[in-house]
């Protein structure tokens, strides 16, 4: 079934919002003071992001492709798998979805933001940072992580078995994200998605949160450009080696 373009944009908007609610919502539950999930650990966060990708891909993969990530959209366009004319509308829908999703997280966890005094904990519920304080490490981690995510997602969703069983492929993609957060999440988060980092960072700057500290704009370019590079390489590898 061929859906109207506006329907595809709505799917990208809603899918990206869900990613933020499940993913950054899990971070807020773990990091903010006084929540029922406070200090429940990294696996809670990894599960949140895994589900935050799995559910939108299950719900919207057949409608818009469920990119829910500007890096995926740009990477596919560079390799000729997605029309350039649709790139900007897709990215705008993704950015708006990320904003709404992050605002939902902020609203639902508002009392706990007021209780939390740790600047790092507050920022973690919005954006990524590098635990080592190294921009080089930050870039490498975000680039490699996104490469693996995009290559894995395309091999599952566009490969012979995935085309026949889209639901199963979407579930596997969720587990890829879950695995990446547990394995490569230590250094930076990870973000692996420009919309997931830039828009929440902007909201962190604008929202009236006590003790929030710096939004760290000096490094904000990394989780935007590194995922785009990683995704572009991932799409190229898939198309040149594994596409049927």
Helices and strands as residue ranges (DSSP letters): H 5-31, H 42-64, H 70-78, G 84-86, H 87-108, H 110-115, H 119-124, H 135-158, H 160-164, H 166-188, H 194-206, G 217-219, H 222-237, I 238-242
